[in-house]
Amino acid sequence: MIKFKDIEYNCSMELTLDVIGGKWKPLIIWHLAEKTMRFSELKRTLPHITQKMLTQQLRGLEESGLVNRFVYTQVPPKVEYSLTDYGKSLVPVLSTLCEWGVNYAHSIQLHDKNHIKAE
């Protein structure tokens, strides 16, 4: 049992998935690993995410301490997002997941191709 911010988790995987789970958070972290980005840049990089969802996901990542939000005091306002050290520590994990996906796709395609030939 792990208690974090008044929530009790049965295992550390539950906590991890609560912090970075979902469709968009890992992708946002992945793209911010490359460089600091403005909201509009992230939106262009993730064309299928809605503006509302991107805002919600960035706020969640900021609350979790994975993303920094820096507001420049100028007109019009300029806001940039970057990874914190905790956010950066996830990049090798996401890289491993990415590699797994490539290997999985290759393996399944090879299996399907061999299966078709055998028939």
Biopython code that builds the backbone (N, CA, C, O; Angstrom):
import numpy as np
from Bio.PDB.StructureBuilder import StructureBuilder

atoms = [
    (1, "MET", "N", (0.847, -1.182, 0.000)),
    (1, "MET", "CA", (0.000, 0.000, 0.000)),
    (1, "MET", "C", (0.890, 1.242, 0.000)),
    (1, "MET", "O", (1.820, 1.359, 0.798)),
    (2, "ILE", "N", (0.588, 2.158, -0.905)),
    (2, "ILE", "CA", (1.326, 3.419, -1.010)),
    (2, "ILE", "C", (0.325, 4.563, -0.849)),
    (2, "ILE", "O", (-0.723, 4.574, -1.495)),
    (3, "LYS", "N", (0.650, 5.514, 0.005)),
    (3, "LYS", "CA", (-0.197, 6.686, 0.164)),
    (3, "LYS", "C", (0.529, 7.881, -0.441)),
    (3, "LYS", "O", (1.678, 8.164, -0.100)),
    (4, "PHE", "N", (-0.161, 8.580, -1.348)),
    (4, "PHE", "CA", (0.406, 9.739, -2.020)),
    (4, "PHE", "C", (-0.684, 10.784, -2.180)),
    (4, "PHE", "O", (-1.716, 10.520, -2.798)),
    (5, "LYS", "N", (-0.460, 11.965, -1.627)),
    (5, "LYS", "CA", (-1.422, 13.069, -1.695)),
    (5, "LYS", "C", (-2.828, 12.629, -1.274)),
    (5, "LYS", "O", (-3.802, 12.859, -1.991)),
    (6, "ASP", "N", (-2.917, 12.011, -0.134)),
    (6, "ASP", "CA", (-4.175, 11.558, 0.464)),
    (6, "ASP", "C", (-4.912, 10.485, -0.343)),
    (6, "ASP", "O", (-6.090, 10.224, -0.098)),
    (7, "ILE", "N", (-4.221, 9.864, -1.303)),
    (7, "ILE", "CA", (-4.806, 8.755, -2.061)),
    (7, "ILE", "C", (-4.012, 7.504, -1.731)),
    (7, "ILE", "O", (-2.781, 7.527, -1.706)),
    (8, "GLU", "N", (-4.723, 6.413, -1.477)),
    (8, "GLU", "CA", (-4.054, 5.148, -1.206)),
    (8, "GLU", "C", (-4.067, 4.286, -2.453)),
    (8, "GLU", "O", (-5.117, 4.043, -3.047)),
    (9, "TYR", "N", (-2.896, 3.832, -2.838)),
    (9, "TYR", "CA", (-2.733, 2.970, -4.006)),
    (9, "TYR", "C", (-2.356, 1.574, -3.535)),
    (9, "TYR", "O", (-1.590, 1.421, -2.584)),
    (10, "ASN", "N", (-2.893, 0.557, -4.198)),
    (10, "ASN", "CA", (-2.571, -0.823, -3.844)),
    (10, "ASN", "C", (-1.162, -1.205, -4.271)),
    (10, "ASN", "O", (-0.539, -2.067, -3.652)),
    (11, "CYS", "N", (-0.656, -0.574, -5.320)),
    (11, "CYS", "CA", (0.706, -0.858, -5.765)),
    (11, "CYS", "C", (1.273, 0.365, -6.481)),
    (11, "CYS", "O", (0.540, 1.284, -6.846)),
    (12, "SER", "N", (2.566, 0.358, -6.669)),
    (12, "SER", "CA", (3.233, 1.506, -7.293)),
    (12, "SER", "C", (2.816, 1.693, -8.752)),
    (12, "SER", "O", (2.869, 2.812, -9.264)),
    (13, "MET", "N", (2.400, 0.613, -9.434)),
    (13, "MET", "CA", (1.954, 0.742, -10.824)),
    (13, "MET", "C", (0.691, 1.588, -10.910)),
    (13, "MET", "O", (0.522, 2.357, -11.857)),
    (14, "GLU", "N", (-0.193, 1.451, -9.931)),
    (14, "GLU", "CA", (-1.401, 2.278, -9.897)),
    (14, "GLU", "C", (-1.036, 3.762, -9.823)),
    (14, "GLU", "O", (-1.596, 4.586, -10.545)),
    (15, "LEU", "N", (-0.096, 4.086, -8.944)),
    (15, "LEU", "CA", (0.356, 5.467, -8.804)),
    (15, "LEU", "C", (0.973, 5.957, -10.106)),
    (15, "LEU", "O", (0.661, 7.051, -10.576)),
    (16, "THR", "N", (1.846, 5.146, -10.682)),
    (16, "THR", "CA", (2.525, 5.528, -11.928)),
    (16, "THR", "C", (1.515, 5.815, -13.028)),
    (16, "THR", "O", (1.620, 6.829, -13.719)),
    (17, "LEU", "N", (0.538, 4.930, -13.196)),
    (17, "LEU", "CA", (-0.456, 5.117, -14.245)),
    (17, "LEU", "C", (-1.379, 6.298, -13.945)),
    (17, "LEU", "O", (-1.888, 6.938, -14.866)),
    (18, "ASP", "N", (-1.593, 6.585, -12.673)),
    (18, "ASP", "CA", (-2.385, 7.759, -12.316)),
    (18, "ASP", "C", (-1.654, 9.035, -12.721)),
    (18, "ASP", "O", (-2.281, 10.006, -13.146)),
    (19, "VAL", "N", (-0.343, 9.033, -12.590)),
    (19, "VAL", "CA", (0.461, 10.223, -12.897)),
    (19, "VAL", "C", (0.690, 10.387, -14.396)),
    (19, "VAL", "O", (0.554, 11.494, -14.918)),
    (20, "ILE", "N", (1.038, 9.302, -15.103)),
    (20, "ILE", "CA", (1.407, 9.440, -16.527)),
    (20, "ILE", "C", (0.528, 8.632, -17.466)),
    (20, "ILE", "O", (0.811, 8.553, -18.661)),
    (21, "GLY", "N", (-0.540, 8.026, -16.940)),
    (21, "GLY", "CA", (-1.373, 7.170, -17.774)),
    (21, "GLY", "C", (-2.240, 7.948, -18.745)),
    (21, "GLY", "O", (-2.357, 9.171, -18.672)),
    (22, "GLY", "N", (-2.835, 7.210, -19.645)),
    (22, "GLY", "CA", (-3.716, 7.805, -20.634)),
    (22, "GLY", "C", (-3.053, 7.890, -21.988)),
    (22, "GLY", "O", (-1.899, 7.501, -22.171)),
    (23, "LYS", "N", (-3.802, 8.401, -22.914)),
    (23, "LYS", "CA", (-3.346, 8.476, -24.306)),
    (23, "LYS", "C", (-2.364, 9.626, -24.536)),
    (23, "LYS", "O", (-1.425, 9.485, -25.320)),
    (24, "TRP", "N", (-2.568, 10.756, -23.865)),
    (24, "TRP", "CA", (-1.841, 11.968, -24.224)),
    (24, "TRP", "C", (-0.639, 12.297, -23.369)),
    (24, "TRP", "O", (0.349, 12.815, -23.889)),
    (25, "LYS", "N", (-0.682, 12.017, -22.079)),
    (25, "LYS", "CA", (0.422, 12.421, -21.210)),
    (25, "LYS", "C", (1.776, 11.868, -21.657)),
    (25, "LYS", "O", (2.741, 12.630, -21.717)),
    (26, "PRO", "N", (1.888, 10.569, -21.973)),
    (26, "PRO", "CA", (3.196, 10.078, -22.429)),
    (26, "PRO", "C", (3.661, 10.765, -23.716)),
    (26, "PRO", "O", (4.853, 11.021, -23.889)),
    (27, "LEU", "N", (2.720, 11.064, -24.618)),
    (27, "LEU", "CA", (3.091, 11.733, -25.871)),
    (27, "LEU", "C", (3.559, 13.170, -25.619)),
    (27, "LEU", "O", (4.508, 13.635, -26.251)),
    (28, "ILE", "N", (2.909, 13.856, -24.717)),
    (28, "ILE", "CA", (3.319, 15.227, -24.371)),
    (28, "ILE", "C", (4.724, 15.200, -23.776)),
    (28, "ILE", "O", (5.580, 15.998, -24.157)),
    (29, "ILE", "N", (4.954, 14.290, -22.850)),
    (29, "ILE", "CA", (6.288, 14.161, -22.240)),
    (29, "ILE", "C", (7.320, 13.842, -23.308)),
    (29, "ILE", "O", (8.407, 14.420, -23.319)),
    (30, "TRP", "N", (6.986, 12.928, -24.202)),
    (30, "TRP", "CA", (7.906, 12.506, -25.275)),
    (30, "TRP", "C", (8.327, 13.696, -26.131)),
    (30, "TRP", "O", (9.509, 13.857, -26.435)),
    (31, "HIS", "N", (7.365, 14.526, -26.518)),
    (31, "HIS", "CA", (7.679, 15.679, -27.376)),
    (31, "HIS", "C", (8.413, 16.782, -26.616)),
    (31, "HIS", "O", (9.269, 17.464, -27.180)),
    (32, "LEU", "N", (8.081, 16.955, -25.343)),
    (32, "LEU", "CA", (8.795, 17.966, -24.551)),
    (32, "LEU", "C", (10.217, 17.521, -24.231)),
    (32, "LEU", "O", (11.049, 18.343, -23.848)),
    (33, "ALA", "N", (10.504, 16.236, -24.382)),
    (33, "ALA", "CA", (11.872, 15.758, -24.162)),
    (33, "ALA", "C", (12.814, 16.323, -25.219)),
    (33, "ALA", "O", (14.006, 16.500, -24.970)),
    (34, "GLU", "N", (12.273, 16.603, -26.390)),
    (34, "GLU", "CA", (13.082, 17.129, -27.490)),
    (34, "GLU", "C", (13.440, 18.594, -27.290)),
    (34, "GLU", "O", (14.559, 19.018, -27.580)),
    (35, "LYS", "N", (12.457, 19.378, -26.781)),
    (35, "LYS", "CA", (12.701, 20.815, -26.612)),
    (35, "LYS", "C", (11.571, 21.458, -25.816)),
    (35, "LYS", "O", (10.499, 20.874, -25.655)),
    (36, "THR", "N", (11.821, 22.648, -25.329)),
    (36, "THR", "CA", (10.787, 23.471, -24.709)),
    (36, "THR", "C", (9.836, 23.904, -25.810)),
    (36, "THR", "O", (10.259, 24.286, -26.900)),
    (37, "MET", "N", (8.531, 23.839, -25.508)),
    (37, "MET", "CA", (7.550, 24.156, -26.544)),
    (37, "MET", "C", (6.453, 25.067, -26.016)),
    (37, "MET", "O", (6.121, 25.061, -24.831)),
    (38, "ARG", "N", (5.905, 25.846, -26.933)),
    (38, "ARG", "CA", (4.728, 26.646, -26.622)),
    (38, "ARG", "C", (3.487, 25.792, -26.856)),
    (38, "ARG", "O", (3.547, 24.756, -27.518)),
    (39, "PHE", "N", (2.366, 26.238, -26.307)),
    (39, "PHE", "CA", (1.113, 25.502, -26.431)),
    (39, "PHE", "C", (0.791, 25.203, -27.893)),
    (39, "PHE", "O", (0.447, 24.075, -28.244)),
    (40, "SER", "N", (0.906, 26.218, -28.733)),
    (40, "SER", "CA", (0.560, 26.047, -30.152)),
    (40, "SER", "C", (1.474, 25.036, -30.841)),
    (40, "SER", "O", (1.029, 24.315, -31.734)),
    (41, "GLU", "N", (2.740, 24.975, -30.441)),
    (41, "GLU", "CA", (3.659, 23.981, -31.011)),
    (41, "GLU", "C", (3.234, 22.569, -30.618)),
    (41, "GLU", "O", (3.226, 21.658, -31.446)),
    (42, "LEU", "N", (2.882, 22.401, -29.344)),
    (42, "LEU", "CA", (2.408, 21.094, -28.885)),
    (42, "LEU", "C", (1.131, 20.698, -29.619)),
    (42, "LEU", "O", (0.969, 19.543, -30.011)),
    (43, "LYS", "N", (0.241, 21.643, -29.801)),
    (43, "LYS", "CA", (-1.018, 21.372, -30.505)),
    (43, "LYS", "C", (-0.749, 20.928, -31.938)),
    (43, "LYS", "O", (-1.397, 20.000, -32.421)),
    (44, "ARG", "N", (0.186, 21.566, -32.621)),
    (44, "ARG", "CA", (0.546, 21.163, -33.994)),
    (44, "ARG", "C", (1.190, 19.785, -34.018)),
    (44, "ARG", "O", (0.978, 19.009, -34.950)),
    (45, "THR", "N", (1.978, 19.486, -32.989)),
    (45, "THR", "CA", (2.661, 18.196, -32.906)),
    (45, "THR", "C", (1.670, 17.069, -32.638)),
    (45, "THR", "O", (1.887, 15.933, -33.059)),
    (46, "LEU", "N", (0.593, 17.383, -31.945)),
    (46, "LEU", "CA", (-0.436, 16.395, -31.598)),
    (46, "LEU", "C", (-1.767, 16.841, -32.219)),
    (46, "LEU", "O", (-2.655, 17.296, -31.499)),
    (47, "PRO", "N", (-1.915, 16.717, -33.541)),
    (47, "PRO", "CA", (-3.072, 17.311, -34.220)),
    (47, "PRO", "C", (-4.428, 16.728, -33.818)),
    (47, "PRO", "O", (-5.451, 17.378, -34.031)),
    (48, "HIS", "N", (-4.467, 15.529, -33.245)),
    (48, "HIS", "CA", (-5.748, 14.918, -32.910)),
    (48, "HIS", "C", (-6.226, 15.242, -31.495)),
    (48, "HIS", "O", (-7.329, 14.849, -31.113)),
    (49, "ILE", "N", (-5.419, 15.948, -30.720)),
    (49, "ILE", "CA", (-5.829, 16.332, -29.369)),
    (49, "ILE", "C", (-6.612, 17.642, -29.452)),
    (49, "ILE", "O", (-6.274, 18.530, -30.235)),
    (50, "THR", "N", (-7.656, 17.750, -28.638)),
    (50, "THR", "CA", (-8.403, 19.006, -28.614)),
    (50, "THR", "C", (-7.661, 20.011, -27.730)),
    (50, "THR", "O", (-6.829, 19.640, -26.903)),
    (51, "GLN", "N", (-7.978, 21.264, -27.923)),
    (51, "GLN", "CA", (-7.348, 22.309, -27.120)),
    (51, "GLN", "C", (-7.672, 22.107, -25.641)),
    (51, "GLN", "O", (-6.808, 22.270, -24.779)),
    (52, "LYS", "N", (-8.924, 21.750, -25.357)),
    (52, "LYS", "CA", (-9.349, 21.523, -23.969)),
    (52, "LYS", "C", (-8.566, 20.368, -23.342)),
    (52, "LYS", "O", (-8.103, 20.473, -22.206)),
    (53, "MET", "N", (-8.420, 19.270, -24.081)),
    (53, "MET", "CA", (-7.712, 18.097, -23.558)),
    (53, "MET", "C", (-6.236, 18.414, -23.341)),
    (53, "MET", "O", (-5.660, 18.011, -22.331)),
    (54, "LEU", "N", (-5.620, 19.132, -24.278)),
    (54, "LEU", "CA", (-4.214, 19.496, -24.118)),
    (54, "LEU", "C", (-4.032, 20.361, -22.877)),
    (54, "LEU", "O", (-3.087, 20.162, -22.114)),
    (55, "THR", "N", (-4.921, 21.307, -22.673)),
    (55, "THR", "CA", (-4.863, 22.156, -21.480)),
    (55, "THR", "C", (-4.982, 21.310, -20.218)),
    (55, "THR", "O", (-4.209, 21.493, -19.277)),
    (56, "GLN", "N", (-5.944, 20.384, -20.186)),
    (56, "GLN", "CA", (-6.144, 19.529, -19.007)),
    (56, "GLN", "C", (-4.920, 18.654, -18.738)),
    (56, "GLN", "O", (-4.489, 18.515, -17.593)),
    (57, "GLN", "N", (-4.369, 18.071, -19.790)),
    (57, "GLN", "CA", (-3.232, 17.174, -19.623)),
    (57, "GLN", "C", (-1.991, 17.938, -19.164)),
    (57, "GLN", "O", (-1.241, 17.449, -18.319)),
    (58, "LEU", "N", (-1.770, 19.129, -19.712)),
    (58, "LEU", "CA", (-0.634, 19.945, -19.284)),
    (58, "LEU", "C", (-0.788, 20.369, -17.820)),
    (58, "LEU", "O", (0.187, 20.370, -17.068)),
    (59, "ARG", "N", (-1.997, 20.723, -17.421)),
    (59, "ARG", "CA", (-2.234, 21.095, -16.017)),
    (59, "ARG", "C", (-1.960, 19.909, -15.095)),
    (59, "ARG", "O", (-1.350, 20.066, -14.037)),
    (60, "GLY", "N", (-2.410, 18.729, -15.499)),
    (60, "GLY", "CA", (-2.167, 17.529, -14.701)),
    (60, "GLY", "C", (-0.686, 17.217, -14.584)),
    (60, "GLY", "O", (-0.206, 16.867, -13.506)),
    (61, "LEU", "N", (0.035, 17.342, -15.680)),
    (61, "LEU", "CA", (1.477, 17.089, -15.663)),
    (61, "LEU", "C", (2.206, 18.139, -14.829)),
    (61, "LEU", "O", (3.195, 17.836, -14.163)),
    (62, "GLU", "N", (1.713, 19.365, -14.871)),
    (62, "GLU", "CA", (2.304, 20.438, -14.054)),
    (62, "GLU", "C", (2.037, 20.169, -12.571)),
    (62, "GLU", "O", (2.935, 20.318, -11.744)),
    (63, "GLU", "N", (0.807, 19.773, -12.233)),
    (63, "GLU", "CA", (0.462, 19.462, -10.844)),
    (63, "GLU", "C", (1.284, 18.296, -10.309)),
    (63, "GLU", "O", (1.625, 18.257, -9.126)),
    (64, "SER", "N", (1.599, 17.348, -11.183)),
    (64, "SER", "CA", (2.385, 16.171, -10.788)),
    (64, "SER", "C", (3.872, 16.473, -10.700)),
    (64, "SER", "O", (4.653, 15.629, -10.259)),
    (65, "GLY", "N", (4.267, 17.666, -11.115)),
    (65, "GLY", "CA", (5.674, 18.042, -11.037)),
    (65, "GLY", "C", (6.514, 17.509, -12.180)),
    (65, "GLY", "O", (7.736, 17.410, -12.061)),
    (66, "LEU", "N", (5.867, 17.162, -13.298)),
    (66, "LEU", "CA", (6.607, 16.632, -14.446)),
    (66, "LEU", "C", (6.873, 17.681, -15.512)),
    (66, "LEU", "O", (7.798, 17.543, -16.313)),
    (67, "VAL", "N", (6.058, 18.730, -15.518)),
    (67, "VAL", "CA", (6.178, 19.777, -16.533)),
    (67, "VAL", "C", (6.257, 21.139, -15.858)),
    (67, "VAL", "O", (5.530, 21.426, -14.907)),
    (68, "ASN", "N", (7.156, 21.968, -16.373)),
    (68, "ASN", "CA", (7.254, 23.370, -15.952)),
    (68, "ASN", "C", (6.438, 24.224, -16.910)),
    (68, "ASN", "O", (6.431, 23.984, -18.117)),
    (69, "ARG", "N", (5.761, 25.207, -16.372)),
    (69, "ARG", "CA", (5.025, 26.188, -17.181)),
    (69, "ARG", "C", (5.633, 27.541, -16.870)),
    (69, "ARG", "O", (5.587, 28.012, -15.733)),
    (70, "PHE", "N", (6.207, 28.167, -17.900)),
    (70, "PHE", "CA", (6.842, 29.465, -17.696)),
    (70, "PHE", "C", (6.077, 30.519, -18.490)),
    (70, "PHE", "O", (5.943, 30.418, -19.709)),
    (71, "VAL", "N", (5.575, 31.537, -17.778)),
    (71, "VAL", "CA", (4.809, 32.617, -18.404)),
    (71, "VAL", "C", (5.701, 33.843, -18.516)),
    (71, "VAL", "O", (6.225, 34.334, -17.516)),
    (72, "TYR", "N", (5.869, 34.332, -19.731)),
    (72, "TYR", "CA", (6.621, 35.561, -19.972)),
    (72, "TYR", "C", (5.668, 36.740, -19.816)),
    (72, "TYR", "O", (4.556, 36.719, -20.342)),
    (73, "THR", "N", (6.103, 37.756, -19.100)),
    (73, "THR", "CA", (5.264, 38.936, -18.910)),
    (73, "THR", "C", (5.460, 39.877, -20.092)),
    (73, "THR", "O", (6.310, 40.767, -20.081)),
    (74, "GLN", "N", (4.653, 39.648, -21.088)),
    (74, "GLN", "CA", (4.692, 40.483, -22.291)),
    (74, "GLN", "C", (3.296, 40.465, -22.900)),
    (74, "GLN", "O", (2.432, 39.690, -22.490)),
    (75, "VAL", "N", (3.095, 41.329, -23.881)),
    (75, "VAL", "CA", (1.815, 41.370, -24.581)),
    (75, "VAL", "C", (2.073, 41.056, -26.039)),
    (75, "VAL", "O", (2.876, 41.746, -26.666)),
    (76, "PRO", "N", (1.431, 40.046, -26.612)),
    (76, "PRO", "CA", (0.551, 39.082, -25.952)),
    (76, "PRO", "C", (1.363, 38.147, -25.058)),
    (76, "PRO", "O", (2.566, 37.985, -25.263)),
    (77, "PRO", "N", (0.713, 37.528, -24.064)),
    (77, "PRO", "CA", (1.434, 36.641, -23.153)),
    (77, "PRO", "C", (2.044, 35.462, -23.909)),
    (77, "PRO", "O", (1.473, 34.957, -24.875)),
    (78, "LYS", "N", (3.192, 35.048, -23.453)),
    (78, "LYS", "CA", (3.883, 33.912, -24.050)),
    (78, "LYS", "C", (4.091, 32.882, -22.939)),
    (78, "LYS", "O", (4.592, 33.209, -21.863)),
    (79, "VAL", "N", (3.698, 31.630, -23.211)),
    (79, "VAL", "CA", (3.825, 30.559, -22.232)),
    (79, "VAL", "C", (4.621, 29.426, -22.873)),
    (79, "VAL", "O", (4.345, 29.019, -24.002)),
    (80, "GLU", "N", (5.608, 28.925, -22.143)),
    (80, "GLU", "CA", (6.403, 27.798, -22.623)),
    (80, "GLU", "C", (6.332, 26.653, -21.619)),
    (80, "GLU", "O", (6.232, 26.860, -20.409)),
    (81, "TYR", "N", (6.386, 25.447, -22.158)),
    (81, "TYR", "CA", (6.356, 24.228, -21.349)),
    (81, "TYR", "C", (7.653, 23.463, -21.550)),
    (81, "TYR", "O", (8.166, 23.356, -22.664)),
    (82, "SER", "N", (8.170, 22.935, -20.453)),
    (82, "SER", "CA", (9.383, 22.118, -20.503)),
    (82, "SER", "C", (9.270, 21.040, -19.430)),
    (82, "SER", "O", (8.408, 21.107, -18.554)),
    (83, "LEU", "N", (10.144, 20.057, -19.512)),
    (83, "LEU", "CA", (10.133, 18.981, -18.529)),
    (83, "LEU", "C", (10.940, 19.359, -17.297)),
    (83, "LEU", "O", (11.982, 20.008, -17.395)),
    (84, "THR", "N", (10.448, 18.948, -16.146)),
    (84, "THR", "CA", (11.218, 19.060, -14.910)),
    (84, "THR", "C", (12.201, 17.887, -14.878)),
    (84, "THR", "O", (12.206, 17.058, -15.788)),
    (85, "ASP", "N", (13.012, 17.816, -13.859)),
    (85, "ASP", "CA", (13.919, 16.677, -13.719)),
    (85, "ASP", "C", (13.140, 15.368, -13.589)),
    (85, "ASP", "O", (13.558, 14.343, -14.128)),
    (86, "TYR", "N", (12.005, 15.396, -12.873)),
    (86, "TYR", "CA", (11.170, 14.196, -12.777)),
    (86, "TYR", "C", (10.623, 13.811, -14.155)),
    (86, "TYR", "O", (10.591, 12.634, -14.513)),
    (87, "GLY", "N", (10.198, 14.807, -14.913)),
    (87, "GLY", "CA", (9.717, 14.546, -16.268)),
    (87, "GLY", "C", (10.806, 13.960, -17.146)),
    (87, "GLY", "O", (10.565, 13.023, -17.907)),
    (88, "LYS", "N", (12.009, 14.517, -17.038)),
    (88, "LYS", "CA", (13.145, 14.005, -17.828)),
    (88, "LYS", "C", (13.495, 12.572, -17.439)),
    (88, "LYS", "O", (13.966, 11.798, -18.273)),
    (89, "SER", "N", (13.267, 12.218, -16.181)),
    (89, "SER", "CA", (13.598, 10.860, -15.741)),
    (89, "SER", "C", (12.686, 9.816, -16.388)),
    (89, "SER", "O", (13.002, 8.626, -16.366)),
    (90, "LEU", "N", (11.564, 10.243, -16.962)),
    (90, "LEU", "CA", (10.655, 9.322, -17.647)),
    (90, "LEU", "C", (11.060, 9.037, -19.088)),
    (90, "LEU", "O", (10.588, 8.065, -19.679)),
    (91, "VAL", "N", (11.921, 9.862, -19.657)),
    (91, "VAL", "CA", (12.275, 9.717, -21.071)),
    (91, "VAL", "C", (12.885, 8.348, -21.379)),
    (91, "VAL", "O", (12.484, 7.735, -22.369)),
    (92, "PRO", "N", (13.837, 7.830, -20.582)),
    (92, "PRO", "CA", (14.351, 6.482, -20.885)),
    (92, "PRO", "C", (13.267, 5.406, -20.801)),
    (92, "PRO", "O", (13.292, 4.442, -21.566)),
    (93, "VAL", "N", (12.324, 5.566, -19.884)),
    (93, "VAL", "CA", (11.229, 4.609, -19.751)),
    (93, "VAL", "C", (10.356, 4.658, -21.010)),
    (93, "VAL", "O", (10.004, 3.615, -21.561)),
    (94, "LEU", "N", (10.010, 5.858, -21.459)),
    (94, "LEU", "CA", (9.199, 6.007, -22.665)),
    (94, "LEU", "C", (9.957, 5.518, -23.899)),
    (94, "LEU", "O", (9.359, 4.949, -24.812)),
    (95, "SER", "N", (11.257, 5.735, -23.925)),
    (95, "SER", "CA", (12.081, 5.249, -25.034)),
    (95, "SER", "C", (12.037, 3.725, -25.104)),
    (95, "SER", "O", (11.943, 3.150, -26.188)),
    (96, "THR", "N", (12.105, 3.081, -23.955)),
    (96, "THR", "CA", (12.015, 1.617, -23.897)),
    (96, "THR", "C", (10.645, 1.150, -24.373)),
    (96, "THR", "O", (10.547, 0.163, -25.102)),
    (97, "LEU", "N", (9.585, 1.852, -23.966)),
    (97, "LEU", "CA", (8.246, 1.510, -24.436)),
    (97, "LEU", "C", (8.126, 1.676, -25.948)),
    (97, "LEU", "O", (7.490, 0.862, -26.618)),
    (98, "CYS", "N", (8.731, 2.720, -26.475)),
    (98, "CYS", "CA", (8.715, 2.977, -27.912)),
    (98, "CYS", "C", (9.423, 1.838, -28.658)),
    (98, "CYS", "O", (8.925, 1.336, -29.665)),
    (99, "GLU", "N", (10.572, 1.451, -28.154)),
    (99, "GLU", "CA", (11.334, 0.349, -28.743)),
    (99, "GLU", "C", (10.528, -0.948, -28.686)),
    (99, "GLU", "O", (10.512, -1.718, -29.647)),
    (100, "TRP", "N", (9.865, -1.184, -27.564)),
    (100, "TRP", "CA", (9.029, -2.368, -27.434)),
    (100, "TRP", "C", (7.945, -2.381, -28.511)),
    (100, "TRP", "O", (7.691, -3.417, -29.125)),
    (101, "GLY", "N", (7.306, -1.233, -28.739)),
    (101, "GLY", "CA", (6.251, -1.134, -29.740)),
    (101, "GLY", "C", (6.736, -1.462, -31.140)),
    (101, "GLY", "O", (6.052, -2.153, -31.895)),
    (102, "VAL", "N", (7.921, -0.965, -31.486)),
    (102, "VAL", "CA", (8.504, -1.253, -32.804)),
    (102, "VAL", "C", (8.775, -2.747, -32.931)),
    (102, "VAL", "O", (8.434, -3.360, -33.942)),
    (103, "ASN", "N", (9.384, -3.329, -31.909)),
    (103, "ASN", "CA", (9.681, -4.764, -31.932)),
    (103, "ASN", "C", (8.407, -5.598, -31.985)),
    (103, "ASN", "O", (8.343, -6.599, -32.697)),
    (104, "TYR", "N", (7.406, -5.188, -31.239)),
    (104, "TYR", "CA", (6.134, -5.900, -31.225)),
    (104, "TYR", "C", (5.489, -5.872, -32.613)),
    (104, "TYR", "O", (5.058, -6.904, -33.128)),
    (105, "ALA", "N", (5.429, -4.692, -33.205)),
    (105, "ALA", "CA", (4.820, -4.563, -34.530)),
    (105, "ALA", "C", (5.563, -5.413, -35.553)),
    (105, "ALA", "O", (4.944, -6.094, -36.371)),
    (106, "HIS", "N", (6.887, -5.372, -35.506)),
    (106, "HIS", "CA", (7.704, -6.161, -36.432)),
    (106, "HIS", "C", (7.449, -7.653, -36.223)),
    (106, "HIS", "O", (7.278, -8.394, -37.191)),
    (107, "SER", "N", (7.423, -8.090, -34.986)),
    (107, "SER", "CA", (7.226, -9.496, -34.660)),
    (107, "SER", "C", (5.851, -9.988, -35.114)),
    (107, "SER", "O", (5.734, -11.071, -35.687)),
    (108, "ILE", "N", (4.819, -9.194, -34.858)),
    (108, "ILE", "CA", (3.462, -9.580, -35.243)),
    (108, "ILE", "C", (3.333, -9.617, -36.760)),
    (108, "ILE", "O", (2.727, -10.536, -37.310)),
    (109, "GLN", "N", (3.899, -8.624, -37.437)),
    (109, "GLN", "CA", (3.835, -8.618, -38.904)),
    (109, "GLN", "C", (4.560, -9.813, -39.484)),
    (109, "GLN", "O", (4.083, -10.428, -40.438)),
    (110, "LEU", "N", (5.706, -10.149, -38.918)),
    (110, "LEU", "CA", (6.471, -11.307, -39.370)),
    (110, "LEU", "C", (5.684, -12.584, -39.102)),
    (110, "LEU", "O", (5.628, -13.470, -39.955)),
    (111, "HIS", "N", (5.073, -12.684, -37.918)),
    (111, "HIS", "CA", (4.254, -13.841, -37.578)),
    (111, "HIS", "C", (3.080, -13.988, -38.538)),
    (111, "HIS", "O", (2.802, -15.084, -39.025)),
    (112, "ASP", "N", (2.387, -12.874, -38.810)),
    (112, "ASP", "CA", (1.237, -12.906, -39.708)),
    (112, "ASP", "C", (1.660, -13.311, -41.122)),
    (112, "ASP", "O", (0.968, -14.084, -41.785)),
    (113, "LYS", "N", (2.793, -12.787, -41.576)),
    (113, "LYS", "CA", (3.296, -13.112, -42.917)),
    (113, "LYS", "C", (3.624, -14.598, -43.013)),
    (113, "LYS", "O", (3.272, -15.243, -44.001)),
    (114, "ASN", "N", (4.291, -15.149, -42.005)),
    (114, "ASN", "CA", (4.629, -16.568, -41.996)),
    (114, "ASN", "C", (3.389, -17.440, -41.863)),
    (114, "ASN", "O", (3.320, -18.531, -42.430)),
    (115, "HIS", "N", (2.411, -16.949, -41.109)),
    (115, "HIS", "CA", (1.172, -17.695, -40.922)),
    (115, "HIS", "C", (0.402, -17.795, -42.238)),
    (115, "HIS", "O", (-0.161, -18.844, -42.553)),
    (116, "ILE", "N", (0.380, -16.703, -43.006)),
    (116, "ILE", "CA", (-0.310, -16.683, -44.291)),
    (116, "ILE", "C", (0.365, -17.645, -45.275)),
    (116, "ILE", "O", (-0.316, -18.364, -46.006)),
    (117, "LYS", "N", (1.708, -17.656, -45.293)),
    (117, "LYS", "CA", (2.443, -18.558, -46.194)),
    (117, "LYS", "C", (2.180, -20.020, -45.857)),
    (117, "LYS", "O", (2.110, -20.863, -46.752)),
    (118, "ALA", "N", (2.033, -20.321, -44.572)),
    (118, "ALA", "CA", (1.836, -21.701, -44.125)),
    (118, "ALA", "C", (0.480, -22.239, -44.550)),
    (118, "ALA", "O", (0.320, -23.446, -44.729)),
    (119, "GLU", "N", (-0.495, -21.358, -44.711)),
    (119, "GLU", "CA", (-1.837, -21.790, -45.109)),
    (119, "GLU", "C", (-1.785, -22.147, -46.551)),
    (119, "GLU", "O", (-2.798, -22.543, -47.126)),
]
sb = StructureBuilder()
sb.init_structure("model")
sb.init_model(0)
sb.init_chain("A")
sb.init_seg("    ")
for serial, (resi, resn, name, xyz) in enumerate(atoms, 1):
    if name == "N":
        sb.init_residue(resn, " ", resi, " ")
    sb.init_atom(name, np.array(xyz, "f"), 0.0, 1.0, " ", f" {name:<3s}", serial, name[0])
structure = sb.get_structure()
